[in-house]
Amino acid sequence: MTLDELPRSGRAMVTGLDAKGAARRRLMDLGVLPGVEVTAEGTSPLGDPTAYRVRDTVIALRRVQARGIHVVLWGER
């Protein structure tokens, strides 16, 4: 499952990143690392971008960015 498929208020754990180069470094700097809990907080009126809570910080990611983040639903390991 990828992060863009996570329903609103859904909780998941990051398992991997498909991003390369600067995009990968940016996600990692924002705290998106394997083993971290992510919660979908809400979407913009047109559905893109979506706000995600990562380590007590809310970040906004576009759908194409969220597709590169692999997750499992919290508790499903």
C-alpha positions as CSV (number, residue, x, y, z in Angstrom):
1,M,0.0,0.0,0.0
2,T,1.2,3.5,-0.7
3,L,0.6,6.6,1.4
4,D,-1.8,8.2,-1.2
5,E,-4.2,5.2,-0.5
6,L,-4.4,5.9,3.2
7,P,-8.0,7.0,4.2
8,R,-8.5,10.2,6.1
9,S,-7.7,9.7,9.8
10,G,-6.0,6.5,8.9
11,R,-2.8,5.5,10.7
12,A,0.1,3.7,9.0
13,M,3.7,2.9,9.4
14,V,6.2,3.8,6.7
15,T,8.0,0.8,5.3
16,G,10.0,2.3,2.5
17,L,10.6,5.1,0.1
18,D,10.8,5.0,-3.7
19,A,12.0,8.6,-4.1
20,K,15.5,9.2,-5.4
21,G,18.0,12.0,-5.0
22,A,16.9,15.3,-3.6
23,A,13.2,14.2,-3.3
24,R,14.3,11.3,-1.0
25,R,16.5,13.6,1.1
26,R,13.6,16.1,1.5
27,L,11.2,13.4,2.7
28,M,13.8,12.1,5.1
29,D,14.5,15.6,6.4
30,L,10.8,16.0,7.0
31,G,10.9,12.8,9.2
32,V,9.4,10.4,6.7
33,L,11.6,7.3,7.6
34,P,10.9,3.6,7.8
35,G,9.2,2.7,11.1
36,V,7.6,6.1,11.6
37,E,3.9,6.5,12.2
38,V,2.0,8.7,9.7
39,T,-1.6,9.9,10.0
40,A,-3.7,11.3,7.2
41,E,-5.1,14.6,8.6
42,G,-7.1,16.0,5.7
43,T,-7.1,17.1,2.1
44,S,-7.5,20.3,0.2
45,P,-10.9,21.1,-1.3
46,L,-9.8,19.7,-4.7
47,G,-8.2,16.6,-3.1
48,D,-4.5,17.4,-3.7
49,P,-2.3,18.0,-1.6
50,T,-3.1,16.0,1.5
51,A,-1.9,16.9,5.0
52,Y,-0.1,14.1,7.0
53,R,1.0,14.2,10.6
54,V,4.5,12.9,10.9
55,R,6.3,13.0,14.3
56,D,4.0,15.8,15.7
57,T,4.4,17.9,12.6
58,V,1.9,18.3,9.8
59,I,3.3,18.2,6.3
60,A,1.5,18.5,2.9
61,L,2.4,16.1,0.1
62,R,1.0,15.9,-3.4
63,R,-0.5,12.6,-4.5
64,V,2.5,11.9,-6.8
65,Q,4.9,12.3,-3.8
66,A,2.7,10.2,-1.5
67,R,2.7,7.4,-4.1
68,G,6.5,6.9,-3.5
69,I,6.0,6.2,0.2
70,H,5.2,2.6,1.1
71,V,3.2,2.0,4.3
72,V,1.3,-0.7,6.2
73,L,-1.8,0.1,8.2
74,W,-0.9,0.6,11.9
75,G,-0.9,-2.8,13.6
76,E,-0.7,-5.0,10.5
77,R,3.1,-5.5,10.3
